[in-house]
Amino acid sequence: MAKMKKESIEGKLLALLRSIKLKNSAGYLAGLHKFVFDNGPPFSPFGCPQVKWWFEDRANALINEIGLMLRIYEPSFQRFTKSGLSKFINEFLKSHALDPKLFNTHYLHPQSTFESLFEARSIQDIKEFGELFLTAILSEKSENNGNWVNIYSMPVNIHSPSFELGYEGISVIENDDNEAWKKISKRYLGVNLRHTGEDLRKTQRQEYKTNIWVICEEVGVQSVASHHAEIKVGAFFVVLLSHFIIQNPRYMLKNSTEPWPVVFEYPAISNKDTTSSIGFPKSFVFPVYHDVQILPDDLVSIRKWYDGFSKAPIATRKKLLIAAHFMRSAMTSEDLISFTLFFTALDAIYGIKGNVENSIINGIRKTLNDELWCKKAKQIYQLRNDIVHGGITSFEEWEEMDRYKKEFQSAPENDIWKLACNCMMKFFG
């Protein structure tokens, strides 16, 4: 891909500033943005001024174009999602509106006669201003590109000593491993408030009823780092559970009485932004009913999968991460929705547009080398079609259910779990 010229980005940035109006003379109410600042000119001494501007219809499209151009121009921006880049640019505009190096703050006053943010620039030379504005964006990204740790609670029935996975910045820390928590707390602000200390029974870790926590260390802007951590930890849970479900299907059972997971996010001590957060990720992991004990032999199998994953082409890794996303959603859903999401995961791994059924069957055959699974998969595909095309509202309504159970001595709603887990775990052999 050709290198993006900075002049092209600067031109789009100037077009964006022209599309941000300081007056609502043309009726841009749908694009209204309001925000406040602390004391500062030209609003002192009134305090907490409110700034308003309006987006023209093209403004959001320009932001998306600028985001794409930034990803080409500066590779580190590739860590952003499309929505993450849009948010970053919007927040940059708001946080730098009162930067006197960029804008004449008097021009932003409600009584000002200036029509657009472009007209409020501090430097009248357009080329010089464009260069300065782009430099400020790149600098802002660099300054906010810090280290983060995301700490996820795991279901209470999963047990393991602390260990480092060795891939994806993931490790596992046992709830009462004080030494491991102290090491983390030395690098990340706020971790010690909830995860270390002598009074462990009074900490939030005890409140959330878990024996182990999955730690994922990420680099980037907070929102992007959080998103990547959730994808990685979600995939880890899918690989972990797939490993155990292949050994014993009882691990598919859920415990509805146990709490769902929580995630804490903390910045590195060196970060400029020291904001921490707590969240409750939806469709993340399900509380397993039976005890899961992660032993050394289990780690060998899991690390073998990650070794294959780390060496795979980018396109393959992306497919597997997407499949894992649908699998963890399937694991936390029920009945037809769960079934459909598991099949969507298989489609993500093997599916080829225009030849979905054959490509999935051939992919399963290549991965598992088992014709019985291929026969089941053909029937499961037909069940999937009846579900998504409005033919049935429950498994009992499927006309082929009795024949399936008689032929395979199993149920398709269970087999889809096993099939997806086998294909995920055995993808690299």
N, C-alpha and C positions, 0 to 999 in steps of 0.2 A: 504494500500500500504506500502510495506517495506521501511524502512528508507534507503535513498541513502547513501552509504559509501563515505566519502570525498576522500578516496584514489582512488576510481574509477573516480571521477571528475578530480583529479590531474593528473591521467594517461592520460585522454583524452586531458587535457590542454597541457601536454607535447607533445602529438602526434600532436596537432594543431601547436605548435611552431616549430616542426620539419618540418611541411608541408608548413611553410611560409619561402620562400627562399629569401635570400639577393642578389643572383646572378641569372641571367636569362640563365644559362648555358644549361638548358634542354628545353627552349622555352615555358615558362609559360606566354606568353604575354597576354593571355586572362584574367589572374588573377592579372594584374598589379594594385598596389595601390601606389599612390603618395600623399604626404602631406608635409606641412612645419611647422617649429617651430620658435619661437623667438630665439634670441641669446642664445647659450649654448654650452658647450663642446660636441663633439670635434670640433665644427664648428666655434667658436668664433675666431676672431672678424668679420667673414664674414657676419653674420646676416641671418636670415630667411632661414635656410638650408632646402633642400629638401631630404626627405627620401623615398626610393623606396623599395618595396618588392613584391614578386610574390606568389600567392596562387597556390599550387598544386590542381589538380582536386578534391581531397578528402577534402580540407580545409573547404569548405562551408558545406559539410555534417557533418564534425566534429563540426563546430560551432552550427549547428542545434541539434546535439546530446548533446553537452554541455549545450545548452539552456534547453533541456528537463530534463537533470539531475539536473540542478540548480533549476528548478521549483519543483522537488521532494525533493531536499535537503533542500531548504530554501523556506517556504510557501509564503513569501512576493514576490518572483519572479513570482508567479502565476498571478500577476496583469499584467504581460507583455504578449503581443501577440507574436507569433512566430517571426514575422518580427521585433518587438520591441526588443526582446532578441538578435537577430542577430545583429541589429544595436548597441545595448549596448556593446556587446562583441567586435565588430569591433572598436567602438570608444574608448573602454578601451585600446585596443592594441596600437592604435595610440597615445593616450594621455599619455601612460606610457612607450613608447619606449625609452624615454630619462630619465627615472627614474633610477638613479644609484643604487638604492637598488635592482632593478630587472635586469637591463641590463647594460653591459659595453658599454657605448656610443661610445667609440673608435671603437668597433667592427662593428658599423653600418655605419661607414664611407665608401663612395663608393670605396675607395682603399683597404678596408679590404679584407682579404682572407677567411673570415668565410662565410659559405654557407647558414646557416639558422638562424632564430631568436633564436632557441633553443641553438645554439652554442654561441650566444652573451650574454647568461645569466651571471649575475654577480657572482652567487653562483654555484660552480661546483658540490657540493653535490646535486644530483638529487632529493632525497626525501625532503631535506630541502628547495630547491628551489620551488618544487611543492607545498609544504605547504604555503610558503610565497606568491606565485602567486595567489593561491585560496583565501587566506586571503585578499589580496589586492583587488580582484574582489568583495568579499563580503563587504569590507569596502567602496569601491567606490559606490556600490549600495546604501548602507546606507546613505552615505553623500549626494548623489544626490536625495534621496527620500524625496522631499520637498512637501510643500503645494502650490497648484495652484488655481487660480480662472479663470474660463472661462466665458466671458460675451458675450451673444448672443443677437443681435437685433431681435425683433419680428416684424411681419408685422404691418404696420402703423395703420391698422384698428382694431387691438386688444387692448383693453383698460382694465386696472385693477389698483386698488390701490396696493401698495407694500404688499407682504406677504411672509412668509416662508412656503414652502410646508410641511416640516416635514419629508421628505423622500429623499433619494438619494443625499443629499447635495444641493438640488435645492431651490432657492427662486426667487421671481420676484420683481424687483425694478422699480417703476415708474420713468419716465425720469426726472421729476423735484423734486424728493424726495431728497433734499440735505442732510438731516440727514442720510438717509440710505446709500447714496454714501460716506459720510464722515466716517461711520463705516467701510465700506469695504476698504476705502483708508488707514485706520490706520493699516490694516493687510497685504495689498498687495502693492508691489512696482509699481509705475507708474499709478495706477488707477486714482489718483487725476489729472493727466495730461489731461485726457479726460472726466472724469466723475464727477468732482466737481468744485466748483468755482462759482463766481458771474456771470461771462459772459457765461452763459449756451448757449446762442444763437450762440456763436462762437466755441463751442466745436464740436467734431466729432459726438457726440450723436445727435446733431441737424442736422448735415450733412446727417446722415444716416436715417433720417425720421422715427423715431419710438417713440411710446408712452411708451412702457415697454421694459425691458431687462430681460432675464432669466439668472440667476447667478448659476453656478455649481462649487462647491468647491471640489477639488480632491486632493489625495495624491499619490505621486509616481514620477518616472522619467518623465520629461516634455512630451515626445512623447506619453508615455503610459497614463498619466493623461489627455492629450488632446483627445486621442482616446476614453477613457472611458466617458469623459464629453460629447463628441458629441453623443455617443450612448444614454446616459441618457437624454440629453436635446431633442434629436430627439424623443425618446419614450414619453417624457412629451408632446411634441407638438402633437404627434399622439393621445395620450389619451385625451388631451384638445379638439382637433378638432373632434375626434370621439364623445365626449360628446355633442358637439353642432350640429354636422351633424345628430345625432339621433333625436334631437329636431326639426331641420329644415334643409332639404336638400339644401337650398340656400347657405349654408356655403361651399358647394363644389365649388362654382364659384371662379375663380381666377381673380385678377386684374393685367393684363399684363403691366400696366404703372408704377406700383410701384417697388421699388428696391428690390433685393434679400438680404438675411441677411449677416451680417458681424459678425466676432467673434474676440474679444480681449482676450489675455491670459496674465496673470500677475503672477509673483512668490510672495510667502510670503516674508515679510521683513527679516525673519530668514533664507531664502534659501541661500545655497552656490551659486547656479547658479541664477543670477539675470536677465536673458534674458527674455524679453517680446516679444510678437509677435502679428501680426494681420493677419487674414485669411478670406477667402470667401468660406465657406464650400459648396460644390456642392450637389445638390439634398437634400437640408436640409428642408426648410420650404417654402411654397408658399405664395405669397401675397394674402390674402383673399379679396374678393370684398366687402362683407357686413361687417358692424361694428360688432365686437364681444365684449361684455361687460361681464367680469368675475365677477359674483356676489357671495355673500356668499353661496347660495344654490349650485352653480356650484362647488365651492371648496369642499363642503361636498361630492359630488358625485366623484370628482377626488381623494380626499383623501381616500375615501372608496376603490377605485380601488387600490391605492398604498398600503393600509393596507393589502389587499388580496395578492398583489404581494410580499410584504415584508415577508409574512408568508408562501409563496409557496415553494415547493422543488426547489433546484437549477436548476434541469433539466427543470422544468416548467418556471422558470424565464428566463432561456436562450432562450427557444422557443418563449416566448413573446417578448423579446428584438429583436430577429431575425425577427419576424413577423413585429414589429414596424419599423425596418430598411427597410423592403421591402415596407411597407405601406407609409412611408414618401417619398421613391423613386417614388412610384406610384402616390402620390399626386402632385409631381412636374413634372410628365411625362404626355404624352398625348396619347389618342386613344388606339391602340392595346397594346402598351408597358405598359401603365398605367394599363389596364385591366389584362394583364399577371402578372404584379408585385403584384397586389392586390390578385390574386389567389395564387401566390407563398406564400404570407403572410398566407393565410388560410392553405396551405399545411404545412407551418412551425409550425402552431399551432396544427393541427390535423392529418396531414398526416402520414401514416404508409407505409413504403416501401413494394411494392408488393400488396398493397390493398389501393391505394391512394383514389379512388373515394368513396368507402364505408366508409373509416375511416374519411374522411372530412365530408360526409353527416351525419354520426353518431355523430361526434363532434359538428356539427351545431345544430343537434336535441337536444343534451344534454345541450348545452349552451343556446339556444334560446327557446326551447320547442315550436316550431312553424312549423307546417308541410308546410305552404305556402312557408317559406324560404327554406325548404328542397327541395320542388318541383323546385323552382327557381334555387337552387344550382345545381341540376342535369342537368338542361339545360345550366347553366353557365359553368359547367364542360365540356360539349360537345363543347361549343363555344371555350373554352380554348384549347381543343384538336385540333380543326380546325385551330386555330391560330398557335400553336407551331409546328404542323406537316405540315405547309406550305399549308394548304387548302384555306386560304383566306388572303387578304392583306388589307381589310377594313371591318367594321361592316356590311356595305350594302351588301357585298358578301355572308354573312352567309345565307344559305337557310332557316333556321328556324326563321329568324328575325321577319317576319310578324306574324307568329304563336305565337311567344313569346310575342310580343307587344299586340296582341289581347287577349291572355289568361290572362296575368298578368297586362295589362294596364300600363306597364312601359317598360323601355329600359334596357337591360343587362349591358350596360356601366355605367349606373347610379346605378343599383342594386348592382353591385359588390362593389362600394363605401360603400353603406349602409350596405351591408352584412358584409364586413370586419370590419367596424366601430362598428357594433352591437356585433360581436363576440369578438372583442378586449375589448370593454367597459363592456360587460356583462359576461365576462369569469368567474369572481368570484361571480356572482350572483347579 
